Amino acid sequence: MRSRSQRLWSLGAVAGIAIGLSMLIVGDRFGRHGLRLLGALITAGGLLCAVVRFAGKD
């Protein structure tokens, strides 16, 4: 994988995990189950970005 592509995957991973976890916390605090589900899906997407980024490393 090229350097620019690796940076974009890393950025997606960090952003997805950070945004997803913050949504999980807010959803848990206010009892919004839909928000918690959305946060979990976004976090999973961020983790998938991290896996793709490190799997492409040769």
C-alpha positions in Angstrom: 0.0 0.0 0.0 1.3 3.5 -0.8 2.0 6.0 1.9 -1.0 8.3 1.1 -3.3 5.4 1.2 -2.0 4.2 4.5 -2.5 7.7 6.0 -6.1 7.8 4.8 -6.8 4.3 6.3 -5.2 5.4 9.5 -7.2 8.6 9.6 -10.4 6.7 9.0 -9.5 4.3 11.8 -8.8 7.0 14.4 -11.8 9.1 13.4 -14.1 6.1 13.3 -13.0 4.8 16.7 -13.1 8.2 18.4 -16.4 9.2 17.0 -18.0 5.8 17.6 -16.8 5.6 21.2 -18.0 9.1 22.0 -21.5 8.2 20.5 -21.5 5.0 22.6 -20.8 7.0 25.8 -23.4 9.7 25.0 -26.0 7.1 24.1 -25.3 5.2 27.3 -25.5 8.3 29.4 -28.9 9.4 28.0 -30.3 5.9 27.5 -30.6 6.2 23.8 -30.3 2.7 22.4 -30.3 3.8 18.8 -27.4 6.1 19.4 -25.5 3.3 21.1 -26.1 1.0 18.1 -24.9 3.7 15.7 -21.8 4.3 17.8 -21.1 0.6 17.8 -21.4 0.4 14.0 -19.1 3.4 13.5 -16.5 2.0 16.0 -16.6 -1.3 14.1 -16.0 0.6 10.8 -13.0 2.3 12.4 -11.6 -1.0 13.6 -12.1 -2.4 10.1 -10.1 0.5 8.7 -7.3 -0.3 11.1 -7.3 -3.9 10.1 -7.2 -3.0 6.4 -4.4 -0.5 7.0 -2.2 -3.0 8.8 -3.1 -5.9 6.6 -1.9 -4.0 3.6 1.6 -3.4 5.1 4.2 -5.5 3.4 
